[in-house]
Amino acid sequence: MREPSVKETAFSCPHCGAYTTQYWHSGYAKQLRSDSRLPGIPAADFEKRLGQMNDIEPEEKRRLIEWGKKMRAKILFPGDKPDFEQRPVLNNLFLSECYNCHKWAVWVNEDLVYPPKKYGSLPNQDLPEDVLAVVDEARSIVDLSPKGAAALLRLSIQMLCRHLGESGENLNDDISGLVKKGLNPLVQKSLDAVRVIGNESVHPGMIDLSDDKDAATRLFDLINIIAEQMITQPKHVHELYEKLPDAKRSAIEKRDKEAKGDG
């Protein structure tokens, strides 16, 4: 992993995390000349109202709906049509575009201002989407508020345990349950080491005043360990098994039934 920097043409993308080429651009200013002279940001019901309009061609309607979604999602993206008007360069404003995900980052001098810089281990992409969102939020605040990040990470562990069939009520019990399902017992000891389950008064999502950046950093790693052992590895095994010829799978299933005394 290489930290994003204005002194590099390749680094770990602040959006997708891939170490790849980054294309640099200058920033330009164009004065808004609409009637209101204010930024054109679509309302929450933009797509709904657009869908009710019958005087717009389907392709143009599709383009406008996609534009509205990107605007509300606060995604940086270029316009459909290049603008060749004379306009000033904004000194000290730079943009980088990722070769891998094609998303844009905004820099003022050497400082990355968008997207917010994230710390901690990149999350396992096999994590459920809702868990990924919480982990990403924790990564965005861990440098400013390690206590807040640790609280979010405990919550993400609780959510992950529920996804894996546990109650999500008590981390100690949940991790014990996962150990019975195949999670390495050393993970339970690691959790104890960072006071995740040692302090019964601290519940998922609550602030523990004793948390520090080191505790938060370890929690990032632990979430990935749990995801790797309980989600990613079984998924890979299943994928390998599914690639076997049908005759081979039938023979294996017959063998297993006979071993259980079901044949």
Secondary structure by P-SEA (a helix, b strand, c coil): ccccccccccccccccccbbbbbbbbbbbbccccccccccccccaaaaaaaacccccaaaaaaaaaaaaaaaabbbbbccccccccccccccbbbbbbccccbbbbbcccccccccccccccccccccaaaaaaaaaaaacccccaaaaaaaaaaaaaaaaaaaccccccaaaaaaaaaaacccaaaaaaaaaaccccccccccccccccccaaaaaaaaaaaaaaaaaccaaaaaaaaaaaaccaaaaaaaaaaaaaaaccc
